[in-house]
Amino acid sequence: MTKRHLGLSIYPDHSKYEDNAKYLELGHKYGFKRIFMSMLEVQGTVLQTKERYKKIIEYSNKLGFHTFLDVSPRIFKELGIDYNDLSFFHELGAYGLRLDQAFDGATEAMMSYNPYGLVIELNMSNNVDYLNNIISYQANTPFIYGCHNFYPQKGTALPYDFFMECNKRFKHFGIHSAAFVSSSVGKMGPWNVTDGLPTLEQDRYLPIQVQAKQLWATNMIDDVIIGNAYASEAELKALSEVNPYQLQLHVNYVDAVNEIEKTIVEKPQHFRRGDMNSIVIRSTMPRVTYKEIPNPAHDNEGEFKRGDILIGNDGFGIYKNELQIVLKPHMESRKNKVGSIAKDEIFLLDFIKPWTKFRLTSK
């Protein structure tokens, strides 16, 4: 499996070098690895453009980032660049080009053989036969990546089902993929409307780490990029703490939770039983590991709601200390409610399928 990374977005034509450099230093501190850099709104002469972009890309390269430049046919025309000669972008120090608009398939395939090893990144946010067409022209597939769009206007980003259909086309060929999450404080994007910059509409107002958890939980997205600038340090830190490779959900404990219950919640590698049911997600190994440890009843008389974390108490026989996450409301006095999944994350329970590995944490 491809390594998964975090990314930042930079808009050199709307910002100062010093501010961008500071942002990249912050991203580097928290382990971010790639940069989306928009060239769609280039201003000034070719020489001015080259100097402006080269300066910030050189600094990003020193910090170990991979920079992808977002370009369109109009930019090629304005800068006088031939599709068969990508030396301009190589001289800037770019790692790859993101093609915001499609060409004819043959052009993209030929570009993937550029002598500089520049990655050619395709727009993933269209459910058409675009990628198949490019592959059919015998593209150099290790140098073909995919990256979704972001959507500055609220209400216009992708619905989840359509997003997944687009992803399947790229996943079929094993293409490295990326999508965008949105900072709640960033005000800068390519245009003068910024209601956030997510790929998925349902992510627009969620906490940034929850957006990333969802994208990675699909197992369709490799890199998660913050679309708008500048995200806060708290947001960068929160993203850096998300596990890219398995879902980790935040638990809020009840007051009466005891030490063995906290251990059962946070220590084991949980997985959902393969013989699933529709009422609860069952993690059964803790009942084996901790079978000798007493667990008196508490918080066991009310109706349990979706997202509640339950652990079998001393009255539950062989099921004592089994962990369960509620999917459908029910009552059962042999189970203790020990906490509940954070409200913003309850929808992520849909990603826990039979045998899915997951973690729980109160941090």
WOUR-V927502 format. One record per residue. N is the residue number from 0. PHI is phi in radians with two decimals (999 if undefined). PSI is psi in degrees with one decimal (* if undefined). OMEGA is omega in whole degrees, 0 to 359 (none if undefined). Layout:
# WOUR-V927502
N&PHI&PSI&OMEGA / N&PHI&PSI&OMEGA
This chain:
# WOUR-V927502
0&999&141.7&177 / 1&-1.14&142.6&174 / 2&-1.12&144.2&180 / 3&-1.82&138.4&185 / 4&-2.35&163.6&174 / 5&-1.77&149.9&180 / 6&-2.41&160.3&177 / 7&-2.03&161.6&174 / 8&-2.02&140.1&181 / 9&-2.24&140.0&181 / 10&-2.20&80.6&187 / 11&-1.02&-26.3&181 / 12&-1.46&-3.0&178 / 13&-2.15&12.9&190 / 14&-2.65&169.8&179 / 15&-1.68&146.7&179 / 16&-0.96&-44.4&184 / 17&-1.07&-40.8&179 / 18&-1.17&-41.0&179 / 19&-1.15&-42.4&180 / 20&-1.06&-42.6&179 / 21&-1.10&-40.7&179 / 22&-1.12&-42.4&179 / 23&-1.14&-37.6&177 / 24&-1.08&-39.8&179 / 25&-1.16&-43.1&178 / 26&-1.08&-41.7&178 / 27&-1.05&-40.3&179 / 28&-1.01&-34.9&183 / 29&-1.79&16.3&170 / 30&1.46&15.6&177 / 31&-1.21&144.6&189 / 32&-2.13&-17.5&183 / 33&-2.37&161.1&182 / 34&-2.27&130.8&166 / 35&-1.66&120.9&182 / 36&-2.17&115.2&185 / 37&-1.36&130.3&172 / 38&-2.02&15.7&186 / 39&-1.32&-16.7&184 / 40&-2.13&40.1&183 / 41&-1.03&136.4&177 / 42&-2.23&151.4&178 / 43&1.61&-175.3&183 / 44&-1.33&168.8&178 / 45&-1.04&-42.9&181 / 46&-1.13&-43.6&178 / 47&-1.08&-42.7&179 / 48&-1.07&-46.2&182 / 49&-1.07&-44.5&181 / 50&-1.14&-42.9&183 / 51&-1.12&-45.8&183 / 52&-1.32&-37.9&182 / 53&-1.10&-38.7&183 / 54&-1.08&-48.0&183 / 55&-1.31&-33.6&179 / 56&-1.21&-38.4&177 / 57&-1.04&-40.8&179 / 58&-1.20&-40.2&179 / 59&-1.12&-36.6&179 / 60&-1.13&-37.4&178 / 61&-1.09&-32.0&180 / 62&-1.47&-3.2&176 / 63&1.58&14.4&178 / 64&-1.41&155.0&167 / 65&-1.84&120.1&184 / 66&-1.79&125.8&175 / 67&-1.90&125.2&180 / 68&-1.64&126.6&180 / 69&-1.49&115.1&186 / 70&-2.28&164.5&179 / 71&-2.46&166.9&177 / 72&-0.96&-34.5&180 / 73&-1.09&-38.6&180 / 74&-1.18&-40.7&176 / 75&-0.99&-42.1&182 / 76&-1.21&-46.5&182 / 77&-1.10&-36.3&182 / 78&-1.63&-0.7&177 / 79&1.17&38.5&183 / 80&-1.79&133.8&177 / 81&-1.58&138.6&180 / 82&-1.07&-23.6&180 / 83&-1.53&-2.0&180 / 84&-2.38&97.8&183 / 85&-1.72&22.2&183 / 86&-1.07&-30.1&179 / 87&-0.98&-46.3&183 / 88&-1.29&-33.8&176 / 89&-1.11&-41.9&180 / 90&-1.16&-26.8&176 / 91&-1.25&-22.3&182 / 92&1.69&13.1&182 / 93&-1.17&152.1&175 / 94&-1.58&-31.1&181 / 95&-2.86&169.5&177 / 96&-2.04&131.4&172 / 97&-1.73&119.4&182 / 98&-1.53&103.5&184 / 99&-1.16&-29.5&179 / 100&-2.14&153.5&182 / 101&-1.37&150.9&170 / 102&-1.82&-132.0&184 / 103&-2.00&10.1&181 / 104&1.61&-53.9&178 / 105&-1.14&-37.4&181 / 106&-1.14&-48.1&179 / 107&-1.06&-42.3&180 / 108&-1.07&-43.6&179 / 109&-1.15&-39.4&180 / 110&-1.07&-30.5&182 / 111&-1.21&-10.6&176 / 112&-1.77&18.1&181 / 113&-1.02&144.7&186 / 114&-1.23&-7.1&184 / 115&-1.65&-5.6&182 / 116&1.26&21.8&177 / 117&-1.17&131.0&176 / 118&-1.27&137.9&176 / 119&-1.83&112.8&185 / 120&-1.80&128.1&185 / 121&-1.73&153.0&176 / 122&-1.29&119.3&183 / 123&-1.54&-7.9&192 / 124&-1.54&38.6&175 / 125&-2.44&128.4&181 / 126&-1.63&63.0&179 / 127&-2.23&177.1&186 / 128&-1.47&27.1&183 / 129&-1.00&-50.9&184 / 130&-1.15&-44.0&178 / 131&-0.98&-39.7&180 / 132&-1.07&-46.4&180 / 133&-1.12&-45.4&179 / 134&-1.06&-36.7&181 / 135&-1.15&-20.1&174 / 136&-1.53&19.6&176 / 137&1.02&51.1&177 / 138&-1.12&158.0&177 / 139&-1.48&82.4&195 / 140&-1.04&-31.0&176 / 141&-1.07&-18.5&180 / 142&-1.84&14.1&174 / 143&-1.88&121.8&176 / 144&-2.06&170.7&174 / 145&-2.26&144.7&177 / 146&-2.57&128.1&179 / 147&-1.18&168.3&169 / 148&-1.42&167.2&164 / 149&-2.07&166.5&190 / 150&-2.37&102.3&184 / 151&-1.15&-27.3&184 / 152&-1.60&124.1&181 / 153&-1.03&141.7&180 / 154&1.57&-4.5&187 / 155&-1.95&-2.7&180 / 156&-1.34&173.1&189 / 157&-1.24&141.1&168 / 158&-1.32&153.7&188 / 159&-1.03&-46.4&184 / 160&-1.10&-40.9&179 / 161&-1.15&-42.9&176 / 162&-0.93&-46.1&181 / 163&-1.19&-36.3&177 / 164&-1.11&-40.9&176 / 165&-1.08&-43.0&182 / 166&-1.07&-39.2&184 / 167&-1.04&-34.3&179 / 168&-1.09&-39.2&181 / 169&-1.41&-37.1&180 / 170&-1.09&-34.8&180 / 171&-0.97&-35.6&181 / 172&-1.72&3.9&180 / 173&1.19&30.5&183 / 174&-1.38&134.3&176 / 175&-1.09&134.6&190 / 176&-2.24&160.0&179 / 177&-2.61&154.3&175 / 178&-2.61&168.4&188 / 179&-1.91&143.2&167 / 180&-1.98&168.0&187 / 181&-2.12&130.3&172 / 182&-1.29&144.3&178 / 183&-1.44&-10.2&182 / 184&-2.01&-20.3&181 / 185&-1.16&132.5&182 / 186&-1.97&-3.0&188 / 187&-1.87&131.5&173 / 188&-2.54&-165.7&182 / 189&-1.31&-24.3&185 / 190&-2.08&-179.4&184 / 191&-1.64&16.4&170 / 192&-2.12&123.5&180 / 193&-2.44&82.7&173 / 194&-1.58&37.6&190 / 195&1.60&164.7&183 / 196&-2.38&62.6&178 / 197&-1.61&166.2&169 / 198&-1.46&-42.6&181 / 199&-1.70&130.9&180 / 200&-1.08&-37.9&183 / 201&-1.17&-13.9&180 / 202&-1.53&-12.6&195 / 203&-0.92&-40.2&185 / 204&-2.02&14.3&177 / 205&-1.42&156.2&171 / 206&-0.97&142.2&189 / 207&-1.05&-35.4&181 / 208&-1.22&-30.0&178 / 209&-1.22&-38.5&175 / 210&-1.01&-45.7&181 / 211&-1.15&-40.8&178 / 212&-1.01&-41.5&181 / 213&-1.15&-47.9&182 / 214&-1.03&-44.8&180 / 215&-1.25&-32.0&180 / 216&-1.15&-22.4&177 / 217&-1.18&-20.7&187 / 218&1.03&25.0&178 / 219&-2.00&-13.6&187 / 220&-2.10&129.5&179 / 221&-1.58&-49.9&185 / 222&-1.97&135.3&179 / 223&-1.95&120.8&186 / 224&-2.05&135.1&173 / 225&-1.34&120.2&186 / 226&-1.28&-40.8&184 / 227&-1.77&158.7&179 / 228&-2.14&150.5&353 / 229&-1.81&133.2&175 / 230&-1.20&155.8&180 / 231&-1.36&160.7&176 / 232&-1.08&-36.5&178 / 233&-1.06&-38.3&179 / 234&-1.21&-41.1&178 / 235&-1.08&-43.1&179 / 236&-1.10&-44.3&180 / 237&-1.06&-42.3&179 / 238&-1.14&-38.5&182 / 239&-1.13&-20.0&181 / 240&-1.64&-2.2&177 / 241&-1.38&133.9&177 / 242&-1.39&116.5&182 / 243&-1.27&-15.4&192 / 244&-1.91&-13.0&170 / 245&-2.68&150.5&184 / 246&-1.19&129.1&175 / 247&-2.18&119.2&185 / 248&-1.84&147.4&181 / 249&-1.57&132.2&181 / 250&-1.95&131.7&170 / 251&-1.78&118.5&185 / 252&-1.39&153.6&168 / 253&-1.38&161.4&184 / 254&-1.09&-33.9&187 / 255&-1.52&3.9&181 / 256&-0.98&139.3&181 / 257&-1.87&175.5&188 / 258&-1.16&-39.0&180 / 259&-1.15&-35.2&178 / 260&-1.18&-41.2&176 / 261&-1.07&-40.2&178 / 262&-1.10&-44.2&180 / 263&-1.12&-36.0&179 / 264&-1.21&-46.3&195 / 265&-1.79&-21.0&186 / 266&-1.51&-46.4&187 / 267&-1.22&156.3&165 / 268&-1.43&102.9&182 / 269&-1.36&149.3&167 / 270&-2.60&148.7&180 / 271&-1.38&135.3&177 / 272&-0.94&144.0&181 / 273&-1.21&-33.0&177 / 274&-1.56&79.4&190 / 275&-1.26&164.5&170 / 276&-2.34&172.6&185 / 277&-1.68&-3.5&185 / 278&-1.60&-45.3&183 / 279&-2.46&154.8&166 / 280&-1.54&123.0&183 / 281&-1.84&126.2&169 / 282&-1.95&102.5&194 / 283&-1.64&-17.5&183 / 284&-1.08&-34.2&179 / 285&-1.00&-29.6&180 / 286&-1.20&-22.9&176 / 287&-1.47&-48.6&183 / 288&-1.09&-39.5&188 / 289&-2.01&28.3&187 / 290&-1.13&-25.8&183 / 291&-1.49&-8.8&187 / 292&-1.63&125.2&181 / 293&-1.11&151.1&177 / 294&-2.59&89.2&183 / 295&-1.14&156.5&183 / 296&-1.22&141.9&170 / 297&-2.82&157.2&177 / 298&0.77&48.4&188 / 299&-2.16&7.8&186 / 300&-1.83&-19.4&183 / 301&-1.54&179.0&177 / 302&-1.43&129.8&178 / 303&-1.44&139.2&182 / 304&-1.89&161.7&178 / 305&-0.93&130.6&180 / 306&1.68&-11.0&177 / 307&-1.21&143.8&176 / 308&-1.75&124.3&182 / 309&-2.07&147.9&173 / 310&-2.37&132.1&180 / 311&-1.05&134.7&180 / 312&-1.68&-174.0&186 / 313&-1.06&-19.9&180 / 314&-1.48&3.8&189 / 315&-1.82&15.6&175 / 316&0.97&-129.2&183 / 317&-1.07&-21.6&183 / 318&-1.57&3.0&176 / 319&-0.97&133.7&177 / 320&1.24&12.6&167 / 321&-1.31&137.9&178 / 322&-1.70&137.9&177 / 323&-2.38&148.1&173 / 324&-2.02&126.7&186 / 325&-1.29&131.2&173 / 326&-1.83&-37.9&179 / 327&-2.24&139.9&183 / 328&-0.99&140.2&175 / 329&-2.86&172.1&177 / 330&-2.14&143.6&179 / 331&-2.92&105.8&186 / 332&-1.23&-10.2&179 / 333&-1.51&2.9&177 / 334&-2.07&139.3&174 / 335&-1.69&134.9&168 / 336&-1.41&120.7&183 / 337&-1.87&-13.2&180 / 338&3.00&-168.2&177 / 339&-2.63&152.3&177 / 340&-1.14&140.2&177 / 341&-0.89&137.6&187 / 342&-0.92&-43.8&182 / 343&-1.18&-15.6&186 / 344&-1.83&-3.8&184 / 345&-1.03&-34.8&181 / 346&-1.12&-20.6&180 / 347&-1.26&-12.7&176 / 348&-1.04&-25.5&179 / 349&-1.09&-19.5&181 / 350&-1.51&-6.7&180 / 351&-1.59&96.3&181 / 352&-1.64&175.5&173 / 353&-0.95&130.1&180 / 354&1.32&-0.4&177 / 355&-1.06&131.9&175 / 356&-1.51&140.1&179 / 357&-2.66&160.2&177 / 358&-2.14&155.2&175 / 359&-2.21&141.7&181 / 360&-2.59&151.5&175 / 361&-1.79&0.1&182 / 362&-1.35&*&none
